[in-house]
């Protein structure tokens, strides 16, 4: 676990397969961070995998539920049914009630209760706590208080299964760019605080950052970083390039599939015009529809060699990161 610098979102089967091939060939460790919308007990938008099916396919990789908890799935719920399955099939769970319960008191209480629930089901599963600032901003002192309260309200065996704490230094995603304002001092202070609790530090939304900035963050002591939509966009762009050059008549069909999915809506503001920005809309949410029946029928059959090309592009990105 301590050797995993990059946790990647399993945005498609091609990405998962490329990472499995890459880790086998290079011995570099990469973790996978499925969200509840991507992979879930009843299936998600990534290859329609259930949690059990995903874990069976990705054997050998360190698997982390990203944003496990209430209100994080496709439909609003308390998250417990999903957590019960996660405890059986995944290595670590990001306990994240903060989207639905953003106050310190409520979020802390839910974090404690969910860890106790999971630990009773599987005392071997690990935990990640805290959340990204696009969900709930933490100061260094408040994050410290959270860790103290967790230690005081969990048993020793429960608390010792917490391995990662999410730190915040100004990352935020909008469309296809990182719109956060990086604060070096904040990262340094949070990393040192997390280290004082003998936990590993982890930052979310590491997409679209320069190699130099990622290197700087690691040099300041950051242990790991999450990257997700950026990898999904690798596959989306591969399809978009093929459509542009080989089958431009499919552009409207591809846009229609993406538009009807409505998955692009959370990534844009009210001024975004989907009719005037068709390629941008595809770029933003193309990875959401890769397992959609219409995409599999109308788009994918036109490009029989594309899977191998996509896996190569994913592995090239991994090489750049490492």
PAVO-640993 format. One record per residue (C-alpha): residue number from 1; residue in three letters; y negated, x negated, z. Coordinates in steps of 0.25 Angstrom, whole numbers, plus 5000, padded with zeros to 4 digits. Each point is the difference from the previous one (the first is absolute). Layout:
! PAVO-640993
REC  NUM  ALA  Y  X  Z
...
***
This chain:
! PAVO-640993
REC  1  UNK  5000  5000  5000
REC  2  UNK  4990  4989  5004
REC  3  UNK  5002  4994  4986
REC  4  UNK  4996  5012  4992
REC  5  UNK  4986  4999  4995
REC  6  UNK  5000  5011  4990
REC  7  UNK  5004  5014  5002
REC  8  UNK  5000  5008  4986
REC  9  UNK  5000  5014  4998
REC  10  UNK  5012  5005  4992
REC  11  UNK  4992  5008  4990
REC  12  UNK  5012  5001  4990
REC  13  UNK  5014  4996  4998
REC  14  UNK  4996  4988  4991
REC  15  UNK  4991  4994  5011
REC  16  UNK  5012  5001  5010
REC  17  UNK  5010  4994  4990
REC  18  UNK  4990  4989  4996
REC  19  UNK  4997  4996  5015
REC  20  UNK  5015  5000  5003
REC  21  UNK  5002  4990  4988
REC  22  UNK  4988  4992  5004
REC  23  UNK  5005  4998  5015
REC  24  UNK  5014  4997  4995
REC  25  UNK  4995  4989  4990
REC  26  UNK  4989  4994  5009
REC  27  UNK  5004  5002  5014
REC  28  UNK  4986  5005  5003
REC  29  UNK  5000  5012  5010
REC  30  UNK  4993  5013  4996
REC  31  UNK  5000  5013  5007
REC  32  UNK  5000  5014  4995
REC  33  UNK  4990  5011  5006
REC  34  UNK  5004  5014  4995
REC  35  UNK  4990  5011  5004
REC  36  UNK  5006  5013  5003
REC  37  UNK  4995  5006  4986
REC  38  UNK  5007  4988  4993
REC  39  UNK  5013  5001  5007
REC  40  UNK  5004  5011  5010
REC  41  UNK  5012  5007  5006
REC  42  UNK  5000  5011  4989
REC  43  UNK  4996  4990  4989
REC  44  UNK  4986  4995  4995
REC  45  UNK  4993  4997  4987
REC  46  UNK  5006  4986  4999
REC  47  UNK  5013  5002  4992
REC  48  UNK  5002  5013  5008
REC  49  UNK  5006  4991  5011
REC  50  UNK  5004  5005  5013
REC  51  UNK  4998  4991  5012
REC  52  UNK  5015  4997  5001
REC  53  UNK  5001  4998  4985
REC  54  UNK  4988  4990  5000
REC  55  UNK  5006  4992  5011
REC  56  UNK  5013  4999  4993
REC  57  UNK  4994  4995  4988
REC  58  UNK  4991  4990  5006
REC  59  UNK  5010  4994  5009
REC  60  UNK  4996  4986  5004
REC  61  UNK  4985  5002  5001
REC  62  UNK  4992  5003  5013
REC  63  UNK  4997  5015  4999
REC  64  UNK  4988  5006  5007
REC  65  UNK  4996  5014  5000
REC  66  UNK  4985  5000  4997
REC  67  UNK  4991  5010  5008
REC  68  UNK  5011  5007  5007
REC  69  UNK  4996  5012  5008
REC  70  UNK  4993  5014  4999
REC  71  UNK  4993  5004  4988
REC  72  UNK  5004  4988  4992
REC  73  UNK  5010  5007  4991
REC  74  UNK  4998  5009  4988
REC  75  UNK  4999  5012  5009
REC  76  UNK  4994  5001  5014
REC  77  UNK  5010  4998  5011
REC  78  UNK  5002  4993  5014
REC  79  UNK  5008  4989  4993
REC  80  UNK  5012  5000  5009
REC  81  UNK  5010  5004  4990
REC  82  UNK  4996  4989  4991
REC  83  UNK  5000  4990  5012
REC  84  UNK  5014  5004  5003
REC  85  UNK  5005  4996  4987
REC  86  UNK  4991  4987  4999
REC  87  UNK  5007  4995  5013
REC  88  UNK  5013  5001  4994
REC  89  UNK  4997  4993  4986
REC  90  UNK  4987  4991  5002
REC  91  UNK  4998  4987  5007
REC  92  UNK  4986  5003  5005
REC  93  UNK  4991  5013  5002
REC  94  UNK  4985  5000  4999
REC  95  UNK  4996  5010  5011
REC  96  UNK  4987  5006  4995
REC  97  UNK  4996  5013  5006
REC  98  UNK  4985  4997  4997
REC  99  UNK  4998  5008  4988
REC  100  UNK  5003  5013  5007
REC  101  UNK  4996  4995  5014
REC  102  UNK  4988  4991  4999
REC  103  UNK  4995  5000  5014
REC  104  UNK  5004  4988  5008
REC  105  UNK  5007  5009  5011
REC  106  UNK  5008  5009  4990
REC  107  UNK  5004  4988  4991
REC  108  UNK  5004  4992  5011
REC  109  UNK  5008  5011  5006
REC  110  UNK  5007  5003  4987
REC  111  UNK  5003  4985  4998
REC  112  UNK  5007  4999  5013
REC  113  UNK  5008  5013  4999
REC  114  UNK  5005  4996  4986
REC  115  UNK  5004  4986  5004
REC  116  UNK  5008  5006  5012
REC  117  UNK  5006  5011  4990
REC  118  UNK  5004  4989  4990
REC  119  UNK  5005  4990  5011
REC  120  UNK  5009  5011  5006
REC  121  UNK  5007  5002  4986
REC  122  UNK  5001  4985  4996
REC  123  UNK  4995  4989  5010
REC  124  UNK  5002  4990  4989
REC  125  UNK  4988  5005  4991
REC  126  UNK  4987  4992  5000
REC  127  UNK  4986  5006  5000
REC  128  UNK  4986  4997  4994
REC  129  UNK  4988  5007  5007
REC  130  UNK  4986  5002  4997
REC  131  UNK  4995  5005  4987
REC  132  UNK  4990  4996  4988
REC  133  UNK  4986  5003  5001
REC  134  UNK  4999  5010  4989
REC  135  UNK  5008  5009  5010
REC  136  UNK  4994  4996  5013
REC  137  UNK  4991  4988  5003
REC  138  UNK  5003  4992  5012
REC  139  UNK  4992  4989  5007
REC  140  UNK  5007  4988  5005
REC  141  UNK  4998  5005  5015
REC  142  UNK  5005  5014  4997
REC  143  UNK  5012  4994  4993
REC  144  UNK  5003  4991  5012
REC  145  UNK  4999  5013  5009
REC  146  UNK  5010  5006  4991
REC  147  UNK  5010  4989  5002
REC  148  UNK  4998  4999  5015
REC  149  UNK  5002  5015  5001
REC  150  UNK  5013  4999  4992
REC  151  UNK  5005  4989  5009
REC  152  UNK  4997  5008  5012
REC  153  UNK  5006  5013  4995
REC  154  UNK  5012  4995  4993
REC  155  UNK  5013  4994  5006
REC  156  UNK  5001  4985  4998
REC  157  UNK  5011  5002  4990
REC  158  UNK  4992  5010  4993
REC  159  UNK  4987  4992  4999
REC  160  UNK  5008  4987  4996
REC  161  UNK  5004  5007  4987
REC  162  UNK  4985  5000  4996
REC  163  UNK  4999  4988  4991
REC  164  UNK  4988  5003  4991
REC  165  UNK  4986  5005  5003
REC  166  UNK  4991  5004  4988
REC  167  UNK  4986  4993  5000
REC  168  UNK  4988  5003  4993
REC  169  UNK  4990  4992  4993
REC  170  UNK  4994  5009  4989
REC  171  UNK  5010  5004  4990
REC  172  UNK  4999  5014  4993
REC  173  UNK  5005  5005  4987
REC  174  UNK  4993  5009  4990
REC  175  UNK  5005  5002  4985
REC  176  UNK  5005  4986  4996
REC  177  UNK  4992  4991  5009
REC  178  UNK  4999  4995  5014
REC  179  UNK  4986  5006  5005
REC  180  UNK  5001  4995  5014
REC  181  UNK  4990  4990  5006
REC  182  UNK  5007  4988  5005
REC  183  UNK  4996  4995  5014
REC  184  UNK  5006  4986  5003
REC  185  UNK  4996  5000  5014
REC  186  UNK  5006  5014  5003
REC  187  UNK  5013  4995  4993
REC  188  UNK  5000  4987  5009
REC  189  UNK  4997  5008  5013
REC  190  UNK  5011  5010  4997
REC  191  UNK  5011  4990  4996
REC  192  UNK  4997  4992  5013
REC  193  UNK  5001  5013  5008
REC  194  UNK  5013  5004  4994
REC  195  UNK  5005  4986  5002
REC  196  UNK  4997  5001  5015
REC  197  UNK  5009  5011  5001
REC  198  UNK  5011  4992  4993
REC  199  UNK  5000  5009  4988
REC  200  UNK  4999  4998  4985
REC  201  UNK  4988  5004  4993
REC  202  UNK  5000  5008  4987
REC  203  UNK  4989  5006  4991
REC  204  UNK  5001  5012  4991
REC  205  UNK  4994  5002  4986
REC  206  UNK  5001  4986  4995
REC  207  UNK  4999  5004  4986
REC  208  UNK  4991  4994  4990
REC  209  UNK  4996  4989  5008
REC  210  UNK  4998  4986  4995
REC  211  UNK  5010  4989  5003
REC  212  UNK  4989  4992  5007
REC  213  UNK  4997  5011  5009
REC  214  UNK  5015  5003  5003
REC  215  UNK  5001  4985  5003
REC  216  UNK  4988  5000  5009
REC  217  UNK  5006  5012  5008
REC  218  UNK  5013  4993  5002
REC  219  UNK  4993  4987  5004
REC  220  UNK  4993  5008  5011
REC  221  UNK  5013  5004  5006
REC  222  UNK  5004  5013  4993
REC  223  UNK  5015  5001  4999
REC  224  UNK  5002  5011  4990
REC  225  UNK  4993  5009  4990
REC  226  UNK  5004  5013  4993
REC  227  UNK  4998  5001  4985
REC  228  UNK  5004  5013  4993
REC  229  UNK  4992  5007  4989
REC  230  UNK  4997  4987  4993
REC  231  UNK  5015  4999  4997
REC  232  UNK  5001  5014  4996
REC  233  UNK  4988  4997  4990
REC  234  UNK  5008  4989  4994
REC  235  UNK  5010  5010  4995
REC  236  UNK  4990  5010  4996
REC  237  UNK  4992  4990  4992
REC  238  UNK  5013  4996  4993
REC  239  UNK  5002  5014  4995
REC  240  UNK  4986  5002  4996
REC  241  UNK  5000  4987  4992
REC  242  UNK  5012  5005  4993
REC  243  UNK  4994  5014  4997
REC  244  UNK  4987  4994  4995
REC  245  UNK  5007  4990  4990
REC  246  UNK  5013  5007  4996
REC  247  UNK  4998  5015  5002
REC  248  UNK  4986  5004  5002
REC  249  UNK  5004  5015  4997
REC  250  UNK  5006  5000  5014
REC  251  UNK  4987  4997  5008
REC  252  UNK  4997  5014  5001
REC  253  UNK  5014  5004  5005
REC  254  UNK  4999  4988  5010
REC  255  UNK  4987  5004  5005
REC  256  UNK  5004  5015  5001
REC  257  UNK  5012  4996  5009
REC  258  UNK  4991  4992  5009
REC  259  UNK  4989  5010  5001
REC  260  UNK  5009  5011  5003
REC  261  UNK  5006  4992  5012
REC  262  UNK  4987  5001  5007
REC  263  UNK  5004  4986  5006
REC  264  UNK  4987  4994  4995
REC  265  UNK  4991  5009  5008
REC  266  UNK  5001  4992  5013
REC  267  UNK  4995  4987  4993
REC  268  UNK  4987  5005  4994
REC  269  UNK  4987  5006  5004
REC  270  UNK  4994  5014  4996
REC  271  UNK  4993  4993  4988
REC  272  UNK  5013  4996  4993
REC  273  UNK  5002  5007  4987
REC  274  UNK  5015  5000  4996
REC  275  UNK  4997  5005  4986
REC  276  UNK  4990  4988  4997
REC  277  UNK  5009  4989  5008
REC  278  UNK  5014  5003  4995
REC  279  UNK  5005  4986  5000
REC  280  UNK  4994  4997  5014
REC  281  UNK  5006  5013  5005
REC  282  UNK  5014  4995  4994
REC  283  UNK  4997  4986  5007
REC  284  UNK  4998  5006  5013
REC  285  UNK  5012  5009  5001
REC  286  UNK  5010  4996  4989
REC  287  UNK  5010  4995  5011
REC  288  UNK  5001  5013  5006
REC  289  UNK  5006  5007  4988
REC  290  UNK  5010  4989  4996
REC  291  UNK  5012  5009  5005
REC  292  UNK  4993  5013  4995
REC  293  UNK  5010  5008  4991
REC  294  UNK  4989  5001  4989
REC  295  UNK  4997  4985  5000
REC  296  UNK  5015  4997  4999
REC  297  UNK  5001  5009  4988
REC  298  UNK  4987  4998  4993
REC  299  UNK  4996  4986  5003
REC  300  UNK  5011  4990  5005
REC  301  UNK  5010  5002  4988
REC  302  UNK  4989  4994  4990
REC  303  UNK  5001  4987  5007
REC  304  UNK  5014  4996  5002
REC  305  UNK  4997  4985  5004
REC  306  UNK  4989  5003  5010
REC  307  UNK  5008  4999  5013
REC  308  UNK  5003  4985  4998
REC  309  UNK  4986  4997  4996
REC  310  UNK  4994  5007  5012
REC  311  UNK  5010  4993  5010
REC  312  UNK  4995  4987  4994
REC  313  UNK  4985  5004  5002
REC  314  UNK  5003  5003  5014
REC  315  UNK  5007  4987  5003
REC  316  UNK  4988  4993  4993
REC  317  UNK  4991  5006  5010
REC  318  UNK  5009  4996  5012
REC  319  UNK  5000  4986  4995
REC  320  UNK  4985  5000  5000
REC  321  UNK  4999  5006  5014
REC  322  UNK  5010  4989  5005
***
